[in-house]
Amino acid sequence: MASQANASEKFKYRTAPSATDAFEGWLKDHGKELPVHTHPRDVSRSDIYVEDRWQPIFAEMRATEPVNKVTGTPYGDFWNVTTVKAIQHVEALPELYSSSWDKGGITIGEPPKDVTPEELQERRLPMFIAMDRPEHTGQRRTVAPAFTPAEIDYLATEVRMRTATVLDSLPYGEEFDWVEKVSIELTTGMLAILFGFPWEDRHLLTFWSDWAGDVELGLARELQDVRWEIFGEMAQYFQSLWMDRMGKPPSRDLISIMVHSAAMNQMSPQEFMGNLILLIVGGNDTTRNTMSGIVHALHTFPDQRAVFESDPSVIPNAVQECIRFQTPLAHMRRTATADADLFGHQIKAGDKLVLWYISANRDEEVFTDPDKIDLRRPNARRNLAFGYGIHRCVGARLAELQLKILMEEMHARRMRVNITGKVERVRANFVHGFRHMDVTLEKF
């Protein structure tokens, strides 16, 4: 299904360093220059996620002050919004609490203070998740047909075939990195199919996704120019695909859908780049990190692994529970467009609100014993990992399909995945997942 046209013939695209390697290298030389997080409720600090110790901080906030303001952080002042009720309230009022890129966008990060107004304008990345109505509506409707139930059914056969091929290639009794061999391989291949992207270059999608989704790179001023150079290469690659699809009849892939859409075929270069980043990060990091999260959860909770192994009928609900437990994107940001009262807190126009999905999915008022996996949890689908309201993830059904098929194919092979070596988490406050996970397979 993926196009075989090679867009890289006339231009060399970098594939290194990875965003992780670049940032870790910067930290070694400049770590002492990082701003200090001093507020006890400043959960923008990435160390609590890479060390997996964020849970009690959010639990304290949910119990005592579910909506609270922190000041003086490296990302400025912001409101923490930590429960299901509060997040749904904010997301249900998109005119009052804006997602728009020109008011701050959807992540906690802010542009470097020394960027000129001209550079700032050039580096704005409008994307439909970071737009308000009516612009959001038209662009979302354009890509939505790629994720209808009928289209998901159409993709299911290929997803299953590719999943089976990847799982059948794995060694038993020999340690390997699940993130690299399974999670990245499956999600990168799915993105290539969705975009009609040249198969031989598909790993560029992972490389670009990591550079795009790492909010912490904004703290490393020296890496900002590198990041934008990489975005420029990505845009150039996709521009060649765009030109290719313009001369062809409409097809199922996302580039063709955009090319032949009145709502998107006149996008500015920045808007084109922004929507590419949205679709790449949305289709890659979220599914990839939940594929790793499933393995980690089943290993961590052996009683629930026994449920999975003995009763495959739990798989559809287990997918929802694993998505809840992992929460592959930790937060989304909104900006108040007017003064408002939020459950007794006085929000001012221009205030930044950070909706911590990672906290809401552990909300004790909604989920019983939320720090444990329960594959039969009756309300697992109430998780907010895909957002809520008009900005709920347009590709949620496809992500759920990929995860369901992965668990089904693992069960069909009686595949038990044991974590036997190093586990490395993402050092980030936005993408919540795993960089590395050493595992060994056995049969159950």
VOPAGU-2260 file (C-alpha; in pm, 1 decimal, decimal comma):
REM VOPAGU-2260
SITE   aa  ch    i         X         Y         Z
SITE  MET   A    0       0,0       0,0       0,0
SITE  ALA   A    1     281,4     243,1      78,9
SITE  SER   A    2     418,2     435,9    -215,0
SITE  GLN   A    3     740,3     314,5    -363,4
SITE  ALA   A    4     840,8     652,9    -505,7
SITE  ASN   A    5    1166,3     754,3    -342,2
SITE  ALA   A    6    1141,0    1116,8    -235,2
SITE  SER   A    7    1494,6    1113,7     -95,4
SITE  GLU   A    8    1674,0    1073,2    -430,1
SITE  LYS   A    9    1745,2    1445,4    -470,5
SITE  PHE   A   10    1803,8    1536,1    -109,1
SITE  LYS   A   11    1985,8    1375,0     182,6
SITE  TYR   A   12    1783,6    1358,7     502,9
SITE  ARG   A   13    1961,0    1329,4     834,4
SITE  THR   A   14    1874,9    1035,4    1056,7
SITE  ALA   A   15    2095,0    1123,4    1355,1
SITE  PRO   A   16    2134,3    1218,5    1625,4
SITE  SER   A   17    1807,3    1106,1    1776,3
SITE  ALA   A   18    1623,5    1364,7    1984,1
SITE  THR   A   19    1705,3    1163,0    2295,1
SITE  ASP   A   20    2076,9    1142,2    2218,8
SITE  ALA   A   21    2090,4    1512,7    2131,8
SITE  PHE   A   22    1919,3    1617,5    2454,3
SITE  GLU   A   23    2115,6    1378,4    2674,7
SITE  GLY   A   24    2436,2    1504,0    2515,0
SITE  TRP   A   25    2328,9    1861,5    2580,2
SITE  LEU   A   26    2250,6    1777,0    2942,2
SITE  LYS   A   27    2603,4    1644,1    2998,8
SITE  ASP   A   28    2753,9    1974,1    2892,1
SITE  HIS   A   29    2484,4    2216,8    3000,1
SITE  GLY   A   30    2282,0    2038,0    3267,8
SITE  LYS   A   31    2375,8    2299,0    3527,4
SITE  GLU   A   32    2217,7    2565,1    3307,6
SITE  LEU   A   33    1872,8    2410,4    3330,4
SITE  PRO   A   34    1615,0    2619,4    3514,6
SITE  VAL   A   35    1538,2    2491,5    3861,8
SITE  HIS   A   36    1193,1    2357,6    3950,9
SITE  THR   A   37    1122,9    2478,7    4304,7
SITE  HIS   A   38     743,9    2462,4    4341,2
SITE  PRO   A   39     633,1    2133,7    4505,4
SITE  ARG   A   40     344,0    2104,0    4258,3
SITE  ASP   A   41     549,4    2187,5    3950,4
SITE  VAL   A   42     487,4    1865,1    3759,9
SITE  SER   A   43     643,4    2007,0    3443,4
SITE  ARG   A   44     978,0    1863,4    3558,2
SITE  SER   A   45    1077,3    1568,0    3342,4
SITE  ASP   A   46    1275,6    1381,7    3608,8
SITE  ILE   A   47     958,3    1262,3    3783,9
SITE  TYR   A   48     850,3    1086,7    3463,9
SITE  VAL   A   49    1180,0     931,9    3362,4
SITE  GLU   A   50    1213,1     803,2    3722,1
SITE  ASP   A   51     842,7     702,8    3739,1
SITE  ARG   A   52     769,3     886,4    4064,2
SITE  TRP   A   53     497,8    1126,3    3950,7
SITE  GLN   A   54     205,5     935,5    4103,4
SITE  PRO   A   55     207,4    1063,8    4466,0
SITE  ILE   A   56     248,2    1426,3    4357,6
SITE  PHE   A   57     -68,6    1413,6    4150,2
SITE  ALA   A   58    -250,2    1206,3    4413,3
SITE  GLU   A   59    -187,7    1481,2    4670,4
SITE  MET   A   60    -324,3    1745,6    4433,8
SITE  ARG   A   61    -636,3    1542,6    4349,7
SITE  ALA   A   62    -704,3    1490,2    4718,9
SITE  THR   A   63    -648,7    1846,7    4835,7
SITE  GLU   A   64    -671,7    2092,7    4544,8
SITE  PRO   A   65    -756,8    1938,8    4205,5
SITE  VAL   A   66    -721,0    2277,8    4036,9
SITE  ASN   A   67    -420,0    2475,0    4158,5
SITE  LYS   A   68    -178,6    2736,8    4031,4
SITE  VAL   A   69     199,9    2708,8    4023,7
SITE  THR   A   70     426,0    3005,4    3961,8
SITE  GLY   A   71     784,6    3067,5    3867,2
SITE  THR   A   72     841,8    2746,8    3673,1
SITE  PRO   A   73    1073,7    2713,6    3371,2
SITE  TYR   A   74     753,1    2708,3    3163,3
SITE  GLY   A   75     606,1    3013,4    3332,4
SITE  ASP   A   76     298,2    3021,9    3554,6
SITE  PHE   A   77      19,9    2771,4    3491,1
SITE  TRP   A   78    -283,0    2605,4    3644,8
SITE  ASN   A   79    -269,2    2231,7    3713,0
SITE  VAL   A   80    -600,6    2062,7    3624,1
SITE  THR   A   81    -583,1    1709,1    3756,7
SITE  THR   A   82    -921,7    1530,5    3775,7
SITE  VAL   A   83   -1165,3    1385,3    3523,3
SITE  LYS   A   84   -1441,9    1626,2    3623,5
SITE  ALA   A   85   -1225,5    1937,3    3595,8
SITE  ILE   A   86   -1061,0    1837,7    3266,6
SITE  GLN   A   87   -1392,8    1750,2    3104,0
SITE  HIS   A   88   -1533,1    2085,0    3219,2
SITE  VAL   A   89   -1244,9    2275,2    3057,7
SITE  GLU   A   90   -1252,2    2072,4    2735,5
SITE  ALA   A   91   -1627,9    2117,6    2706,2
SITE  LEU   A   92   -1577,6    2495,5    2676,5
SITE  PRO   A   93   -1339,4    2530,7    2379,2
SITE  GLU   A   94   -1429,1    2894,8    2314,1
SITE  LEU   A   95   -1342,5    2991,4    2672,5
SITE  TYR   A   96   -1037,5    2764,7    2699,5
SITE  SER   A   97    -859,7    2789,6    2366,4
SITE  SER   A   98    -633,4    2536,9    2197,1
SITE  SER   A   99    -527,4    2780,4    1926,8
SITE  TRP   A  100    -162,5    2799,2    1827,3
SITE  ASP   A  101    -174,6    3179,8    1828,7
SITE  LYS   A  102    -275,4    3184,0    2195,8
SITE  GLY   A  103     -19,4    2930,5    2314,3
SITE  GLY   A  104    -109,3    2598,4    2154,0
SITE  ILE   A  105    -148,4    2258,0    2312,8
SITE  THR   A  106     173,9    2195,9    2506,9
SITE  ILE   A  107     315,7    2348,8    2820,1
SITE  GLY   A  108     622,2    2483,4    2638,7
SITE  GLU   A  109     682,4    2844,7    2540,7
SITE  PRO   A  110     908,6    2987,2    2268,0
SITE  PRO   A  111    1264,6    3082,5    2374,1
SITE  LYS   A  112    1274,5    3438,4    2505,5
SITE  ASP   A  113    1550,3    3543,5    2264,7
SITE  VAL   A  114    1362,8    3449,6    1946,7
SITE  THR   A  115    1290,3    3750,5    1728,0
SITE  PRO   A  116     929,8    3829,9    1633,0
SITE  GLU   A  117    1014,9    3739,2    1272,8
SITE  GLU   A  118    1156,6    3400,6    1373,3
SITE  LEU   A  119     860,4    3341,9    1602,0
SITE  GLN   A  120     614,4    3405,7    1321,5
SITE  GLU   A  121     808,0    3177,6    1090,2
SITE  ARG   A  122     821,2    2902,5    1351,0
SITE  ARG   A  123     454,8    2903,3    1442,7
SITE  LEU   A  124     304,5    2565,9    1357,9
SITE  PRO   A  125     -72,3    2584,7    1310,0
SITE  MET   A  126    -230,3    2238,9    1321,3
SITE  PHE   A  127    -594,0    2147,6    1351,7
SITE  ILE   A  128    -558,8    2017,3    1707,9
SITE  ALA   A  129    -417,7    2363,5    1788,7
SITE  MET   A  130    -703,3    2552,3    1624,7
SITE  ASP   A  131   -1039,0    2670,7    1749,3
SITE  ARG   A  132   -1365,5    2655,9    1561,6
SITE  PRO   A  133   -1441,1    2709,0    1276,5
SITE  GLU   A  134   -1090,4    2640,0    1133,3
SITE  HIS   A  135   -1056,7    2327,8    1347,1
SITE  THR   A  136   -1385,5    2187,2    1219,8
SITE  GLY   A  137   -1300,8    2205,9     849,8
SITE  GLN   A  138    -954,2    2055,0     878,5
SITE  ARG   A  139   -1061,0    1778,5    1117,8
SITE  ARG   A  140   -1344,2    1684,8     882,5
SITE  THR   A  141   -1089,9    1654,8     602,4
SITE  VAL   A  142    -878,5    1386,9     770,0
SITE  ALA   A  143   -1162,1    1215,4     960,3
SITE  PRO   A  144   -1262,6     992,2     663,2
SITE  ALA   A  145    -927,0     815,1     698,2
SITE  PHE   A  146   -1040,3     691,6    1041,1
SITE  THR   A  147   -1405,4     592,5     990,0
SITE  PRO   A  148   -1522,1     245,9    1104,7
SITE  ALA   A  149   -1529,2     131,8     741,6
SITE  GLU   A  150   -1172,7     251,3     683,9
SITE  ILE   A  151   -1056,3      88,3    1008,1
SITE  ASP   A  152   -1211,5    -240,0     892,3
SITE  TYR   A  153   -1028,5    -199,2     560,7
SITE  LEU   A  154    -695,7    -152,9     740,6
SITE  ALA   A  155    -749,2    -438,8     987,4
SITE  THR   A  156    -630,8    -713,4     752,5
SITE  GLU   A  157    -301,6    -538,3     681,6
SITE  VAL   A  158    -250,3    -447,1    1048,7
SITE  ARG   A  159    -298,2    -811,4    1145,7
SITE  MET   A  160     -67,5    -937,1     871,6
SITE  ARG   A  161     209,6    -694,5     967,1
SITE  THR   A  162     168,2    -765,4    1338,2
SITE  ALA   A  163     192,7   -1138,5    1276,7
SITE  THR   A  164     505,4   -1092,5    1064,9
SITE  VAL   A  165     678,1    -884,3    1331,5
SITE  LEU   A  166     586,7   -1120,7    1616,3
SITE  ASP   A  167     695,1   -1425,3    1417,3
SITE  SER   A  168    1036,7   -1268,1    1364,1
SITE  LEU   A  169    1110,6   -1240,9    1736,8
SITE  PRO   A  170    1355,1   -1481,7    1906,3
SITE  TYR   A  171    1258,3   -1692,3    2207,4
SITE  GLY   A  172    1500,2   -1725,5    2498,0
SITE  GLU   A  173    1712,7   -1437,3    2369,6
SITE  GLU   A  174    1699,2   -1086,3    2514,5
SITE  PHE   A  175    1600,3    -799,8    2283,8
SITE  ASP   A  176    1456,0    -448,5    2299,7
SITE  TRP   A  177    1075,4    -464,1    2268,9
SITE  VAL   A  178    1052,3     -90,4    2197,1
SITE  GLU   A  179    1279,1    -117,8    1893,6
SITE  LYS   A  180    1172,7    -455,0    1755,7
SITE  VAL   A  181     796,7    -433,7    1811,6
SITE  SER   A  182     656,8     -97,1    1922,6
SITE  ILE   A  183     855,3     121,8    1683,9
SITE  GLU   A  184     842,2    -121,7    1394,9
SITE  LEU   A  185     464,8    -163,9    1407,7
SITE  THR   A  186     374,1     200,5    1452,7
SITE  THR   A  187     624,4     327,1    1195,7
SITE  GLY   A  188     487,5      83,0     939,8
SITE  MET   A  189     132,0     193,6    1012,4
SITE  LEU   A  190     227,2     557,9     960,5
SITE  ALA   A  191     390,7     473,8     628,5
SITE  ILE   A  192      68,4     307,9     516,3
SITE  LEU   A  193    -147,1     600,5     628,0
SITE  PHE   A  194      68,4     856,4     448,1
SITE  GLY   A  195     148,5     644,9     145,2
SITE  PHE   A  196     508,5     701,7     252,8
SITE  PRO   A  197     802,0     529,9      77,8
SITE  TRP   A  198     848,6     207,6     271,1
SITE  GLU   A  199    1226,4     206,5     256,1
SITE  ASP   A  200    1236,1     547,4     429,2
SITE  ARG   A  201     970,1     476,3     691,5
SITE  HIS   A  202    1207,4     508,2     988,8
SITE  LEU   A  203    1241,0     877,0     910,0
SITE  LEU   A  204     888,9     906,3    1051,2
SITE  THR   A  205    1007,5     784,6    1391,4
SITE  PHE   A  206    1307,6    1017,1    1380,7
SITE  TRP   A  207    1088,3    1318,1    1301,2
SITE  SER   A  208     825,5    1219,7    1557,4
SITE  ASP   A  209    1079,9    1213,5    1838,8
SITE  TRP   A  210    1220,6    1554,6    1746,7
SITE  ALA   A  211     869,4    1696,5    1723,0
SITE  GLY   A  212     722,3    1549,1    2039,7
SITE  ASP   A  213    1002,6    1624,3    2283,9
SITE  VAL   A  214     888,6    1941,0    2465,3
SITE  GLU   A  215    1207,0    1942,2    2676,5
SITE  LEU   A  216    1413,4    2031,4    2370,9
SITE  GLY   A  217    1277,0    2382,0    2420,1
SITE  LEU   A  218    1495,0    2410,9    2730,3
SITE  ALA   A  219    1808,3    2350,0    2522,5
SITE  ARG   A  220    1841,1    2670,6    2324,2
SITE  GLU   A  221    2125,5    2530,4    2112,4
SITE  LEU   A  222    1902,3    2249,0    1989,4
SITE  GLN   A  223    1617,7    2472,0    1873,8
SITE  ASP   A  224    1784,0    2558,4    1543,3
SITE  VAL   A  225    1867,8    2192,2    1484,3
SITE  ARG   A  226    1508,1    2101,7    1552,8
SITE  TRP   A  227    1381,4    2349,9    1295,9
SITE  GLU   A  228    1633,3    2235,7    1038,0
SITE  ILE   A  229    1499,4    1882,4    1084,4
SITE  PHE   A  230    1141,8    2005,5    1052,0
SITE  GLY   A  231    1243,9    2176,0     729,5
SITE  GLU   A  232    1381,1    1849,5     592,8
SITE  MET   A  233    1060,1    1674,2     688,5
SITE  ALA   A  234     853,1    1940,7     513,5
SITE  GLN   A  235    1068,5    1912,9     203,3
SITE  TYR   A  236    1020,9    1538,7     192,4
SITE  PHE   A  237     645,7    1566,0     230,3
SITE  GLN   A  238     631,0    1846,9     -23,0
SITE  SER   A  239     764,1    1605,2    -283,6
SITE  LEU   A  240     490,7    1357,6    -188,4
SITE  TRP   A  241     234,7    1639,6    -207,6
SITE  MET   A  242     344,7    1727,9    -560,5
SITE  ASP   A  243     329,9    1361,7    -658,8
SITE  ARG   A  244     -30,1    1323,4    -530,6
SITE  MET   A  245    -144,6    1645,2    -698,4
SITE  GLY   A  246     -99,8    1483,4   -1035,5
SITE  LYS   A  247    -285,5    1165,3    -945,3
SITE  PRO   A  248    -650,1    1075,7    -878,7
SITE  PRO   A  249    -761,4    1086,9    -511,4
SITE  SER   A  250    -657,8     786,0    -304,9
SITE  ARG   A  251    -692,6     664,8      54,0
SITE  ASP   A  252    -367,4     802,9     195,8
SITE  LEU   A  253    -363,1    1115,9     412,0
SITE  ILE   A  254    -147,5    1322,4     176,0
SITE  SER   A  255    -387,9    1259,0    -110,1
SITE  ILE   A  256    -684,4    1337,9     114,8
SITE  MET   A  257    -530,9    1673,6     207,7
SITE  VAL   A  258    -426,5    1754,6    -149,1
SITE  HIS   A  259    -779,9    1702,4    -276,7
SITE  SER   A  260    -950,6    1889,7       9,6
SITE  ALA   A  261   -1070,5    2248,4     -18,8
SITE  ALA   A  262   -1015,7    2291,3     356,2
SITE  MET   A  263    -646,7    2193,4     345,1
SITE  ASN   A  264    -505,0    2220,8      -5,7
SITE  GLN   A  265    -421,4    2590,6      36,3
SITE  MET   A  266    -227,7    2551,5     362,7
SITE  SER   A  267      72,8    2774,8     430,2
SITE  PRO   A  268     409,0    2595,5     467,3
SITE  GLN   A  269     386,8    2637,7     846,6
SITE  GLU   A  270      34,5    2495,4     857,3
SITE  PHE   A  271     138,3    2203,4     638,2
SITE  MET   A  272     431,7    2130,9     867,3
SITE  GLY   A  273     215,8    2166,4    1177,7
SITE  ASN   A  274     -43,7    1917,3    1057,2
SITE  LEU   A  275     226,8    1672,3     952,5
SITE  ILE   A  276     376,9    1688,7    1301,4
SITE  LEU   A  277      34,5    1639,3    1457,0
SITE  LEU   A  278     -41,4    1331,4    1248,2
SITE  ILE   A  279     306,6    1183,5    1289,8
SITE  VAL   A  280     329,8    1233,7    1666,8
SITE  GLY   A  281     -35,3    1138,4    1715,7
SITE  GLY   A  282       3,6     821,5    1512,5
SITE  ASN   A  283     345,0     723,9    1640,3
SITE  ASP   A  284     423,3     814,0    1999,6
SITE  THR   A  285      84,2     734,8    2146,8
SITE  THR   A  286      39,5     387,0    2000,2
SITE  ARG   A  287     408,4     303,0    2029,1
SITE  ASN   A  288     422,5     383,0    2399,2
SITE  THR   A  289     104,3     192,4    2478,4
SITE  MET   A  290     240,7    -113,8    2294,8
SITE  SER   A  291     534,5     -98,2    2533,7
SITE  GLY   A  292     308,2     -11,7    2825,3
SITE  ILE   A  293     100,0    -326,8    2771,1
SITE  VAL   A  294     406,6    -545,6    2807,8
SITE  HIS   A  295     527,7    -355,9    3112,2
SITE  ALA   A  296     185,1    -369,5    3279,5
SITE  LEU   A  297     134,7    -743,0    3223,2
SITE  HIS   A  298     481,7    -813,3    3362,8
SITE  THR   A  299     424,6    -584,6    3663,6
SITE  PHE   A  300      84,0    -733,9    3751,4
SITE  PRO   A  301     117,5   -1113,3    3713,9
SITE  ASP   A  302    -238,2   -1173,0    3835,8
SITE  GLN   A  303    -366,6    -971,0    3539,5
SITE  ARG   A  304    -127,9   -1145,2    3302,1
SITE  ALA   A  305    -291,4   -1468,5    3417,4
SITE  VAL   A  306    -631,4   -1319,8    3331,0
SITE  PHE   A  307    -508,2   -1224,8    2983,3
SITE  GLU   A  308    -353,8   -1566,1    2922,3
SITE  SER   A  309    -658,6   -1761,4    3039,6
SITE  ASP   A  310    -936,1   -1549,1    2888,8
SITE  PRO   A  311    -875,9   -1372,1    2554,9
SITE  SER   A  312   -1229,5   -1233,1    2565,4
SITE  VAL   A  313   -1096,1    -960,0    2799,2
SITE  ILE   A  314    -872,5    -815,5    2524,9
SITE  PRO   A  315   -1101,4    -532,7    2400,2
SITE  ASN   A  316   -1147,6    -403,1    2754,4
SITE  ALA   A  317    -783,3    -473,8    2837,9
SITE  VAL   A  318    -681,4    -237,2    2559,2
SITE  GLN   A  319    -880,1      43,8    2722,7
SITE  GLU   A  320    -734,8     -36,0    3063,9
SITE  CYS   A  321    -378,0     -39,3    2935,1
SITE  ILE   A  322    -435,9     291,6    2755,7
SITE  ARG   A  323    -570,7     434,8    3083,5
SITE  PHE   A  324    -278,1     305,2    3284,2
SITE  GLN   A  325      -9,4     415,4    3039,5
SITE  THR   A  326    -158,6     749,3    2925,1
SITE  PRO   A  327      89,3     801,0    2639,5
SITE  LEU   A  328      47,1    1179,5    2628,6
SITE  ALA   A  329      70,6    1323,2    2978,7
SITE  HIS   A  330     -92,8    1660,0    2917,7
SITE  MET   A  331    -263,0    1907,8    2690,5
SITE  ARG   A  332    -259,8    2283,4    2737,2
SITE  ARG   A  333    -540,3    2538,2    2704,2
SITE  THR   A  334    -534,6    2918,2    2733,2
SITE  ALA   A  335    -820,0    3119,0    2886,0
SITE  THR   A  336    -972,7    3372,4    2647,9
SITE  ALA   A  337   -1164,1    3555,0    2924,6
SITE  ASP   A  338   -1185,0    3571,2    3302,1
SITE  ALA   A  339   -1368,4    3269,6    3442,9
SITE  ASP   A  340   -1450,8    3085,2    3761,4
SITE  LEU   A  341   -1321,5    2727,3    3756,9
SITE  PHE   A  342   -1461,6    2544,7    4058,9
SITE  GLY   A  343   -1396,0    2844,4    4281,9
SITE  HIS   A  344   -1063,4    2941,7    4125,4
SITE  GLN   A  345   -1044,4    3275,5    3947,0
SITE  ILE   A  346    -893,4    3220,1    3605,3
SITE  LYS   A  347    -777,0    3533,2    3422,8
SITE  ALA   A  348    -776,4    3590,0    3047,7
SITE  GLY   A  349    -442,9    3469,5    2911,8
SITE  ASP   A  350    -384,3    3217,0    3191,9
SITE  LYS   A  351    -231,7    2884,1    3091,2
SITE  LEU   A  352    -415,2    2569,9    3203,8
SITE  VAL   A  353    -241,5    2231,4    3181,8
SITE  LEU   A  354    -479,4    1937,9    3164,4
SITE  TRP   A  355    -295,1    1644,3    3315,8
SITE  TYR   A  356    -449,6    1338,4    3150,3
SITE  ILE   A  357    -191,6    1126,9    3328,9
SITE  SER   A  358    -347,5    1234,1    3659,6
SITE  ALA   A  359    -712,9    1213,1    3554,0
SITE  ASN   A  360    -660,6     852,8    3449,6
SITE  ARG   A  361    -564,7     776,5    3810,1
SITE  ASP   A  362    -859,9     970,6    3953,6
SITE  GLU   A  363    -982,5     780,1    4259,6
SITE  GLU   A  364   -1328,3     935,5    4224,1
SITE  VAL   A  365   -1369,8     756,7    3890,1
SITE  PHE   A  366   -1138,0     455,1    3891,8
SITE  THR   A  367   -1127,5     216,1    4187,2
SITE  ASP   A  368    -771,8     126,2    4288,5
SITE  PRO   A  369    -637,9     329,4    3994,9
SITE  ASP   A  370    -268,0     250,2    4043,0
SITE  LYS   A  371    -331,6    -111,9    3955,4
SITE  ILE   A  372    -419,9    -274,7    3625,5
SITE  ASP   A  373    -760,0    -444,7    3615,1
SITE  LEU   A  374    -823,3    -592,2    3271,0
SITE  ARG   A  375   -1192,1    -636,2    3360,9
SITE  ARG   A  376   -1233,0    -280,2    3492,7
SITE  PRO   A  377   -1595,9    -195,8    3406,0
SITE  ASN   A  378   -1535,3     171,0    3324,8
SITE  ALA   A  379   -1189,4     152,2    3165,8
SITE  ARG   A  380   -1327,7     327,1    2858,2
SITE  ARG   A  381   -1383,5     642,2    3065,3
SITE  ASN   A  382   -1012,0     714,2    3041,2
SITE  LEU   A  383    -911,2    1052,5    2901,3
SITE  ALA   A  384    -594,9     941,7    2721,0
SITE  PHE   A  385    -741,5    1048,1    2385,9
SITE  GLY   A  386    -882,3    1374,4    2519,8
SITE  TYR   A  387   -1242,7    1485,9    2543,4
SITE  GLY   A  388   -1481,6    1700,8    2343,9
SITE  ILE   A  389   -1410,8    1847,1    2001,6
SITE  HIS   A  390   -1038,7    1770,7    2021,5
SITE  ARG   A  391   -1069,4    1402,2    2108,1
SITE  CYS   A  392    -806,9    1214,1    1906,6
SITE  VAL   A  393    -931,1    1161,8    1550,9
SITE  GLY   A  394    -721,7     844,6    1519,8
SITE  ALA   A  395    -833,8     679,7    1844,2
SITE  ARG   A  396   -1011,0     393,7    1666,4
SITE  LEU   A  397    -701,3     306,7    1466,7
SITE  ALA   A  398    -483,1     310,8    1777,6
SITE  GLU   A  399    -729,6      81,8    1955,4
SITE  LEU   A  400    -732,7    -151,7    1655,9
SITE  GLN   A  401    -353,3    -182,1    1650,7
SITE  LEU   A  402    -338,7    -251,6    2023,8
SITE  LYS   A  403    -621,3    -504,4    2012,0
SITE  ILE   A  404    -462,7    -695,2    1725,7
SITE  LEU   A  405    -125,3    -694,0    1900,7
SITE  MET   A  406    -276,5    -852,1    2211,7
SITE  GLU   A  407    -477,8   -1100,6    2004,3
SITE  GLU   A  408    -174,7   -1209,1    1805,1
SITE  MET   A  409      37,4   -1238,3    2120,7
SITE  HIS   A  410    -230,1   -1458,9    2273,2
SITE  ALA   A  411    -266,0   -1669,9    1959,4
SITE  ARG   A  412     108,9   -1747,8    1984,4
SITE  ARG   A  413      88,3   -1803,7    2361,6
SITE  MET   A  414     356,4   -1536,3    2386,2
SITE  ARG   A  415     459,4   -1431,4    2735,0
SITE  VAL   A  416     692,4   -1130,6    2745,2
SITE  ASN   A  417     918,5   -1107,9    3051,2
SITE  ILE   A  418    1115,8    -794,4    3130,0
SITE  THR   A  419    1465,2    -924,6    3192,6
SITE  GLY   A  420    1691,8    -622,9    3155,3
SITE  LYS   A  421    1708,4    -246,7    3131,1
SITE  VAL   A  422    1393,6     -35,0    3119,8
SITE  GLU   A  423    1443,4     326,7    3015,5
SITE  ARG   A  424    1155,6     573,5    3021,5
SITE  VAL   A  425    1109,9     890,3    2818,8
SITE  ARG   A  426    1253,8    1201,4    2985,2
SITE  ALA   A  427     957,8    1426,8    2907,7
SITE  ASN   A  428     647,4    1591,4    3050,9
SITE  PHE   A  429     443,7    1552,2    2729,7
SITE  VAL   A  430     514,1    1213,8    2572,6
SITE  HIS   A  431     487,7     947,2    2841,8
SITE  GLY   A  432     648,9     621,7    2746,3
SITE  PHE   A  433     953,6     402,8    2705,9
SITE  ARG   A  434    1279,9     445,3    2516,8
SITE  HIS   A  435    1409,7      96,4    2583,3
SITE  MET   A  436    1281,5    -226,6    2735,1
SITE  ASP   A  437    1489,0    -545,5    2742,2
SITE  VAL   A  438    1266,3    -852,2    2731,9
SITE  THR   A  439    1283,2   -1227,2    2680,9
SITE  LEU   A  440    1001,6   -1437,1    2536,6
SITE  GLU   A  441     860,7   -1768,7    2652,9
SITE  LYS   A  442     541,7   -1965,6    2586,3
SITE  PHE   A  443     260,8   -1974,7    2840,3
